[in-house]
Amino acid sequence: MDLPWGFQTAFTMQTRFRRGWQDAALMILAGILAACSPSPTPAAGDLRAPVQAGAATPDAAVGELIEHLRYNDLAAIPRIGLPPALHDEVAAAWRRGESRWPLTELPLDDNLPKLLAALTRPQAERQLHAVFRGQISGQTPALQEAARGLGVFGKEYLGREGRYNTRQRQHYTQLIDALASWASQAPLGEPERGRQGVALLVKGAERSGITGDADFSRLGMEASLKALVPLYIASKQFLGLYGLGVDATLAGVEVETVETEGDRAEVRVRYELAGREVRTVMDAVRIDGRWYLTDYVEAARASLAPAAALSEAVTPTGR
């Protein structure tokens, strides 16, 4: 998938950043795209309730996923987000290298192996520090100007990319506006924050033990997601260095079921990101008596081999 926020285009437009831009952009992308604080982060798996597939109500299908993200329990996302049979299919496809859902929900999914390779190669911290000093340090005004352009590039991307529906485009447009506004004011070129940010991301990647796509197949879906937790936490801390509190955003998400018709429902979602209110509506579907996000179920099915993905629609199965 292309990068929706146009980081590649924006950075190459700045001629002073032409050499070494990829490592620097990936370093920033690791934080910006991982979730969506400087305060202490809850420990992984800190939720008290055992994980059960689906949710009892449509709004809980959203709210429980958010809680697991807040508490860094990444492995719970497919367990709670997919019906058991589909979960097992996706897990098997991970082993074969045919699916990387739910990582494909991230805009940088195709670049994640490259990101991990850049952060885990020998002397990665020293090399990335050198990139930051040579290409980014002290360049805050230029980076902020580039960030303003990212909003334009991102919305142009959404307008021409056919994979997003109308609601997704409206939601992502609000995200782009909020993130571009934040980045256009953040001290992106400040040397000390850059030093701390590089160290956080490199250490998080090292602790994951994942250096590329082959490790995802070797470990399988659940173990891979558990392994990525240190990098996920480091990414949230990275953003916190620049004033973007991801955990505060996750803690403030409000969900409400606004319409239910049989085994279909609509859930209104509201949260604040970088000081801006974001509103969207998400669809939920009831399968075998439990509620799931329709987009997640459809995306997981689509991530399977084409024949398997097309063999079954997202069909409600009632109570």
C-alpha positions in Angstrom: 0.0 0.0 0.0 1.2 3.5 -0.7 1.7 5.8 2.2 -1.5 7.8 2.6 0.1 10.7 4.4 2.5 11.3 1.5 5.7 11.3 3.7 7.8 10.1 0.7 6.6 12.9 -1.5 6.8 15.6 1.2 10.4 14.7 2.1 11.7 14.4 -1.4 10.3 17.9 -2.1 12.7 19.2 0.5 16.1 19.0 -1.4 18.0 19.4 1.8 16.6 16.0 3.0 17.2 14.1 -0.2 20.0 11.9 1.2 19.0 9.7 4.1 15.3 10.7 4.0 14.0 7.1 4.1 15.4 6.2 7.5 14.3 9.5 8.9 10.8 9.2 7.5 10.5 5.7 8.8 11.6 6.8 12.2 8.8 9.3 12.4 6.2 7.0 10.7 6.9 4.4 13.4 5.3 6.8 15.9 2.7 8.5 13.9 1.1 5.5 12.3 1.4 2.9 15.1 -1.8 3.6 16.8 -3.8 6.5 16.7 2.2 9.7 26.1 4.4 11.0 27.9 2.7 9.6 30.9 3.5 6.1 32.1 2.1 3.5 29.7 0.0 0.6 31.1 1.6 -2.9 31.0 0.7 -5.3 28.2 -2.1 -7.7 29.0 -3.2 -5.6 32.0 -6.9 -6.1 31.3 -8.7 -8.1 34.0 -11.4 -9.7 31.9 -10.5 -12.8 29.8 -10.6 -12.2 26.1 -13.7 -13.5 24.3 -14.4 -13.4 20.6 -16.7 -10.6 19.7 -18.8 -8.4 22.1 -22.2 -8.5 23.7 -23.3 -5.2 22.1 -22.4 -3.2 19.0 -20.8 -0.4 21.0 -18.8 -2.8 23.0 -17.4 -4.2 19.7 -15.6 -0.9 19.3 -15.0 0.0 23.0 -13.4 -3.3 23.9 -11.0 -3.1 20.9 -10.0 0.4 22.0 -9.3 -0.8 25.6 -7.0 -3.5 24.4 -5.1 -1.0 22.3 -4.9 1.3 25.3 -3.4 -1.5 27.4 -1.1 -2.7 24.7 -2.7 -6.1 24.3 -2.1 -6.3 20.6 -2.6 -10.1 20.5 -6.2 -9.6 21.7 -7.2 -7.6 18.6 -7.7 -10.7 16.3 -9.1 -12.8 19.1 -11.8 -10.3 20.0 -12.2 -8.8 16.5 -12.9 -12.0 14.5 -15.3 -14.9 14.8 -13.3 -18.0 16.0 -13.4 -19.8 12.7 -12.2 -16.8 10.7 -9.5 -16.1 13.4 -8.1 -19.6 12.9 -8.1 -19.2 9.1 -6.2 -15.9 9.3 -3.7 -17.4 11.8 -3.0 -20.3 9.4 -2.6 -17.8 6.6 0.0 -15.9 8.7 2.1 -19.0 8.9 2.0 -19.4 5.1 2.8 -15.8 4.6 -0.5 -15.1 2.9 -2.0 -12.7 5.5 -0.7 -10.0 7.7 -4.1 -8.9 9.1 -4.5 -6.9 11.5 -1.2 -5.2 10.6 -2.7 -4.4 7.2 -5.0 -2.0 9.1 -1.9 0.2 9.4 -1.2 2.7 6.5 2.5 1.6 6.5 1.8 -2.2 6.5 3.9 -2.8 3.4 6.8 -0.8 4.9 6.7 -2.4 8.3 9.4 -5.1 7.5 11.6 -2.3 6.1 11.0 -0.3 9.3 12.0 -3.2 11.5 15.1 -3.9 9.4 16.2 -0.3 9.7 15.7 -0.2 13.4 17.3 -3.6 14.2 20.3 -3.6 11.8 23.8 -3.4 13.4 24.6 0.1 14.8 21.0 1.2 14.0 20.9 3.8 16.8 24.2 5.3 15.9 23.3 5.4 12.2 19.8 6.9 12.8 21.3 9.5 15.1 23.6 10.5 12.3 20.7 10.7 9.8 18.7 12.9 12.3 21.7 15.2 12.9 22.5 15.5 9.2 19.0 15.7 7.7 16.5 16.8 10.4 18.1 18.3 13.4 17.5 22.1 13.5 15.1 21.9 10.5 11.9 22.3 12.5 10.4 25.2 10.3 11.0 23.2 7.1 9.6 20.0 8.6 6.5 21.9 9.8 6.0 23.3 6.4 6.3 19.8 4.9 3.7 18.6 7.5 1.2 21.2 6.2 1.7 19.7 2.7 1.1 16.3 4.0 -2.5 17.1 4.8 -3.0 18.1 1.1 -1.3 15.0 -0.2 -3.2 12.7 2.2 -6.6 14.0 1.2 -5.7 13.7 -2.4 -4.7 10.1 -1.8 -8.0 9.4 -0.1 -9.8 11.0 -3.0 -8.3 8.7 -5.6 -7.8 5.5 -3.6 -10.7 3.2 -4.3 -10.3 0.9 -1.3 -11.9 3.3 1.1 -15.7 3.8 1.5 -17.3 7.2 2.1 -17.3 6.8 5.9 -13.7 5.8 6.0 -12.7 8.7 3.8 -14.6 11.1 6.1 -12.9 9.6 9.2 -9.4 9.5 7.7 -9.8 13.1 6.4 -10.4 14.2 10.0 -7.4 12.2 11.2 -5.2 13.8 8.5 -6.3 17.3 9.4 -5.6 16.6 13.1 -2.2 15.0 12.6 -1.1 17.6 10.0 -2.1 20.4 12.4 -0.2 18.7 15.2 2.9 18.0 13.1 2.9 21.6 11.7 3.5 22.9 15.3 5.5 20.1 16.8 9.3 20.6 17.5 10.2 17.8 15.0 13.8 19.0 14.5 14.7 19.5 18.2 18.0 17.6 18.7 17.4 16.3 22.2 13.9 15.0 21.4 15.3 13.4 18.3 18.0 11.6 20.3 15.5 10.3 22.8 13.0 9.3 20.0 15.6 7.3 18.1 16.7 5.5 21.3 13.1 4.6 22.1 12.3 3.2 18.7 15.5 1.3 18.3 15.2 -0.3 21.7 11.6 -1.1 21.2 12.4 -2.8 17.9 15.3 -4.7 19.4 13.1 -6.0 22.2 10.6 -7.3 19.6 13.1 -9.7 18.1 11.5 -9.2 14.7 13.8 -8.1 11.9 11.6 -8.8 8.8 8.6 -10.5 7.2 10.1 -14.0 7.6 9.9 -13.6 11.4 6.1 -13.0 11.1 5.6 -16.3 9.4 7.9 -18.1 11.7 6.2 -16.8 14.9 2.7 -16.8 13.6 0.0 -14.1 14.2 -0.4 -14.1 18.0 3.3 -14.4 18.9 4.2 -11.7 16.3 1.7 -9.3 17.8 2.9 -10.0 21.3 6.5 -9.4 20.1 5.6 -6.1 18.5 4.3 -4.7 21.9 7.6 -3.1 22.9 7.8 -1.2 19.6 4.1 -0.2 19.9 4.8 1.2 23.4 7.9 2.9 22.2 5.9 4.5 19.4 3.4 5.9 21.8 6.2 7.3 24.0 7.9 8.7 20.8 4.7 10.6 20.0 4.5 11.8 23.6 7.9 13.5 23.2 6.3 15.7 20.6 3.1 16.4 22.5 0.7 13.8 21.0 -0.8 11.7 23.9 -2.1 8.5 22.3 -3.2 6.9 25.5 -5.2 10.0 26.4 -6.9 9.8 23.1 -7.7 6.1 23.5 -9.0 6.7 27.1 -11.3 9.4 25.9 -13.0 7.5 23.1 -16.8 7.6 23.4 -19.0 5.0 21.6 -22.8 4.8 21.3 -25.0 2.4 19.3 -27.3 4.7 17.3 -29.2 2.2 15.2 -29.8 -1.6 15.2 -31.7 -3.5 12.5 -31.6 -7.2 13.0 -28.0 -8.3 13.0 -26.6 -5.0 11.7 -25.9 -1.9 13.7 -24.3 1.5 13.5 -22.0 2.8 16.2 -21.2 6.5 16.6 -17.6 7.1 17.7 -16.2 10.3 19.1 -12.7 11.1 20.3 -10.2 14.0 20.5 -6.9 13.8 18.7 -4.3 16.5 19.0 -6.9 18.9 20.3 -9.4 18.3 17.6 -12.6 16.4 17.8 -13.0 13.5 15.5 -16.4 11.9 14.8 -17.3 8.8 12.7 -19.9 6.0 12.4 -18.8 2.4 12.3 -20.8 -0.6 11.2 -21.1 -3.7 13.3 -22.4 -7.2 12.4 -23.7 -10.0 14.7 -22.3 -13.4 14.0 -23.3 -16.4 16.1 -24.7 -14.1 18.8 -21.6 -11.9 19.1 -21.0 -8.4 17.6 -17.9 -7.5 15.5 -16.8 -4.5 13.5 -17.9 -5.2 9.9 -14.8 -3.5 8.4 -12.5 -5.8 10.4 -14.3 -9.0 9.4 -14.3 -7.9 5.8 -10.6 -6.9 5.8 -9.6 -10.1 7.5 -11.5 -12.2 5.0 -10.0 -10.2 2.1 -6.5 -10.8 3.4 -6.9 -14.6 2.8 -6.1 -16.3 -0.5 -8.6 -14.9 -3.1 -10.6 -18.1 -3.4 -11.1 -18.3 0.4 -11.9 -14.6 0.6 -14.6 -14.7 -2.1 -16.2 -18.0 -0.9 -18.1 -16.3 2.0 -19.6 -12.9 2.4 -19.9 -11.1 5.8 -23.3 -12.7 6.6 -25.0 -12.2 9.9 -26.0 -15.5 11.5 -28.4 -14.1 14.1 -28.5 -14.8 17.8 
